[in-house]
Amino acid sequence: MQMKCDYALDSADLNASLSLSQTCFDLGHREDFDIMIRADYLYCAATSLMGVLSKEENESIKEQIYERCFYFYRTAKALCLMRYEEIEILSKETYILFKAHIDGLILQIGVNYGNILSQCGRYVKSINNLNDILDMEFPMAIGN
């Protein structure tokens, strides 16, 4: 799904981006899916909308897209944080593997969430958000 979303974004296919975002939204809210799968789908939903946001000129629609992206990123992050709590009881090797997966997603969420905050003029919130993940030494967070 991420590849489809990336392709729609890269090819500036707004209809595909909107459709994929809705599909990912629906899948991200399926209670029968694993928490991390749901977080991945919500992350994809937000990144798909980012492409639409850059092309949208209507301020009212743009504001709605920002709100949806904020929701997707916050919800995906909350799901990742829930999984961190769940894995604390695992063996050391299993914990390390699960944590690496969560870290990878939460870092991408943090950077993209910070970027969208900055785009809409919420600079202090954006900087605070990026500061939260600087300790993890993620190059994109450091650069931003």
C-alpha positions in Angstrom: 0.0 0.0 0.0 2.9 2.3 0.8 4.3 1.8 -2.7 0.9 2.7 -4.2 0.7 5.8 -2.1 4.2 6.9 -2.9 3.6 6.3 -6.6 0.4 8.4 -6.6 2.3 11.1 -4.7 5.3 11.0 -7.0 3.2 11.1 -10.2 1.0 13.9 -8.7 -2.1 11.8 -9.3 -4.5 13.6 -7.0 -7.5 11.3 -7.6 -5.4 8.3 -6.7 -4.0 10.0 -3.7 -7.5 10.9 -2.4 -8.8 7.4 -3.1 -5.8 5.7 -1.4 -6.0 8.0 1.6 -9.6 7.0 2.1 -8.8 3.3 1.7 -5.9 3.6 4.2 -8.2 5.5 6.6 -10.7 2.7 6.5 -8.0 0.0 6.9 -6.4 2.0 9.7 -9.6 1.9 11.7 -10.2 -1.8 11.5 -10.2 -3.0 15.1 -9.3 -6.6 14.0 -6.0 -5.5 12.6 -2.8 -5.4 14.6 -1.9 -2.0 16.1 1.2 -1.5 14.0 -0.6 -2.4 10.8 -3.3 0.2 11.6 -0.6 2.8 12.4 1.1 2.0 9.0 -2.2 2.5 7.2 -2.9 5.8 9.0 0.6 7.0 8.1 0.0 6.1 4.5 -3.3 8.0 4.6 -1.6 11.1 5.8 1.3 11.0 3.3 -1.2 10.5 0.5 -3.0 13.6 1.5 0.2 15.6 1.7 0.4 15.4 -2.1 -3.1 16.7 -2.4 -2.4 19.5 0.0 0.4 20.9 -2.1 -1.9 21.2 -5.1 -5.0 22.5 -3.3 -5.8 26.2 -3.7 -9.1 26.4 -1.9 -8.3 27.5 1.6 -11.3 25.9 3.2 -10.5 22.5 1.6 -6.8 23.0 2.5 -7.7 23.5 6.2 -9.8 20.3 6.1 -6.9 18.4 4.7 -4.6 19.7 7.4 -7.0 18.6 10.0 -7.2 15.1 8.5 -3.4 14.9 8.3 -3.1 16.0 11.9 -5.6 13.3 13.0 -3.8 10.6 11.0 -0.4 11.4 12.3 -1.5 11.8 15.9 -3.5 8.6 15.8 -0.7 6.6 14.2 1.7 7.9 16.8 -0.7 7.0 19.6 -0.9 3.5 18.3 2.9 3.2 18.2 3.1 4.4 21.8 0.6 1.8 22.8 2.8 -0.9 21.2 5.9 0.3 23.0 4.0 -0.3 26.3 2.9 -3.8 25.1 6.4 -5.0 24.2 8.1 -4.2 27.5 7.3 -7.8 28.7 9.0 -9.5 25.8 12.4 -11.2 25.8 15.4 -9.0 25.1 15.9 -10.2 21.5 12.2 -10.0 20.6 11.9 -6.6 22.3 14.8 -5.3 20.2 13.1 -6.4 16.9 9.7 -5.0 17.8 11.2 -1.8 19.0 13.2 -1.3 15.7 10.0 -1.6 13.7 8.1 0.9 16.0 11.1 3.3 16.0 11.2 3.3 12.2 7.6 4.3 11.9 7.4 6.7 14.8 10.5 8.6 13.4 8.8 9.0 10.0 5.6 10.1 11.6 7.4 12.6 13.8 9.3 14.2 10.9 6.2 14.4 8.6 4.0 15.7 11.4 6.6 18.3 12.2 6.7 19.3 8.5 3.0 19.7 8.2 2.9 21.8 11.4 5.6 24.0 10.0 3.7 24.3 6.7 0.6 25.7 8.4 2.6 28.2 10.5 2.8 26.3 13.8 6.5 26.6 14.0 7.0 26.3 17.8 4.9 23.1 17.9 6.8 21.8 14.9 10.2 22.4 16.6 9.0 20.9 19.8 7.8 17.8 17.9 11.1 17.4 16.1 13.0 17.9 19.4 11.1 14.9 20.8 12.8 12.6 18.3 16.2 14.2 18.1 17.6 11.9 20.7 17.0 9.0 18.4 19.5 10.6 15.9 17.3 10.2 12.9 19.0 12.2 10.1 15.7 13.6 8.6 14.7 15.0 12.1 18.2 16.5 12.6 18.1 18.1 9.1 14.6 19.6 9.6 
